[in-house]
Amino acid sequence: MALTGLDIYKLLPKTNCKKCGRPTCLAFAMQLAQKKANIDECPDISEQSKQTLGAASAPPIKLVTIGTGDRALKVGEENVLFRHDEKFYHPAGVGVSLSDSLPEGELDKKLEEIAKLRFQRVGTEIALDLVAVQNDSGNKDTFARVVQKVASHTNLLLILVSQSQEAMAQALSVNGLASKRPLIYGANSQNYEPMAKLAKEKNCPLGVYSSSLEEMADLTEKIKALGVNEMVLDYRGKGSKDALQGLTKIRRCALRKNFRPLGLPTITFLKDQDPYGEIVQAATYLCKYASIIVLNSYELWQVLPLLTARQNIYTDPQKPVQVQPKLYEVGQVTPDSPVLFTTNFSLTYYSVEGEVEASRIPSYILAVNTEGTSVLTAYSGDKLNEKVVAKAMNNATVAEKVKHKKLIIPGLVAVMSAKLKDETGWEILVGPKEASGLPSYLKTTWDRHGKKG
């Protein structure tokens, strides 16, 4: 049973030394109970107390790392069932599957296609994380050869999928691949001992699968006893409904019951022959509660919305994504270029920037600091008013950048026009209410009124 904050407090030094960064030992104990602190942060705790608290204070879902260095994928260590309760910390990995039985030319083509699946959204690059190489051929030499080729033609992390310990060992021996910590996938009730031995020897995380949660829990305990603690669980449900329920039960058991045998991140392989059905399932598992999703088919129209959904789900709901508040140049601006303002909410800013780029009219965009809120939200909360905009213009020295004194404001806050004119001394032009109207506006209204005078 999980210890309460008071239970933990009784085992602490009770000196209130603040060395852990908390004001009191009781505050530290409460954070330990909530899995928001680590026992190692207390330098004065006794070894006996540390041993007692070590397991109890560990996160309910173990953190598992695939790969090494800056590109390593960390999954697990989540604290909540619902994003709005706090936030999800480690974005789910998204991977694609490749068979080692593919003809050489088709394999090369797929590797080229996979390399192109990178996108820019709201100022951030979103891309795939993993490639899962499947040992469909059943031949260990073929498997090792394809793994070597994939490893040398992509910088994505690897999942090696085989139930054969011999095939896995040979693939891991390719060019020191084991040192890059790929995920070894394929342990089950029949082969878990040799697979666990290999995972321990190579210091790689291990993928474990079963169609029964009871068997899964038994398997993880046996594998832990063999010295492997980093595991990823694949519950093979009978259809998407059963799979979803299984993923949910695993998360609930870990968080609500502190059930350690299932306190591990999860992986789901998509195998739906319908590409539309597959991506719907993938999005569903992304929300609840797959830590890694491996796609069977991966056209651009499938991957982009899935990566977009992941980006949205794994943002902090209490901290909007923001751009730096400053004056941005879009295109080859001149002293005659129009000046627009919007808020520094990332989605709002990049929507405006994209439409300005589409107009092909070089422009200045002033991102006003509204703490990452949208135009109407900022205005209604008085984070966007004439004084805020005027201050932003002065800080960015907008008047020194252009010869005219004309400012295009969002149509949604046209009511600000008079006060903003009095505050800045600039002529205020009311732009469209939606960013999609900017290309037409800049080509017509600005061309008629903005350039003149």
BELURJO-V442725 format. One record per run of one state. SS is the DSSP state (alpha for helix, beta for strand, coil for the rest). FROM is the first residue (numbers start at 0). TO is the last residue. If there is no record, write none. Layout:
{{SS;FROM;TO} {SS;FROM;TO}}
This chain:
{{coil;0;3} {alpha;4;8} {coil;9;23} {alpha;24;32} {coil;33;37} {alpha;38;40} {coil;41;45} {alpha;46;56} {coil;57;62} {beta;63;65} {coil;66;67} {alpha;68;70} {coil;71;71} {beta;72;74} {coil;75;81} {alpha;82;84} {coil;85;91} {beta;92;98} {coil;99;102} {alpha;103;114} {coil;115;116} {beta;117;120} {coil;121;122} {beta;123;126} {coil;127;128} {beta;129;133} {coil;134;138} {alpha;139;152} {coil;153;155} {beta;156;160} {coil;161;163} {alpha;164;171} {coil;172;172} {alpha;173;179} {coil;180;181} {beta;182;186} {coil;187;190} {alpha;191;201} {coil;202;204} {beta;205;209} {coil;210;211} {alpha;212;224} {coil;225;229} {beta;230;234} {coil;235;238} {alpha;239;255} {coil;256;258} {alpha;259;261} {coil;262;264} {beta;265;268} {coil;269;273} {alpha;274;286} {coil;287;290} {beta;291;294} {coil;295;298} {alpha;299;312} {coil;313;320} {beta;321;321} {coil;322;325} {beta;326;329} {coil;330;336} {beta;337;342} {coil;343;343} {beta;344;344} {alpha;345;358} {coil;359;361} {beta;362;367} {coil;368;373} {alpha;374;379} {coil;380;384} {alpha;385;394} {coil;395;396} {alpha;397;399} {coil;400;404} {beta;405;408} {coil;409;409} {alpha;410;423} {coil;424;425} {beta;426;429} {coil;430;433} {alpha;434;449} {coil;450;452}}
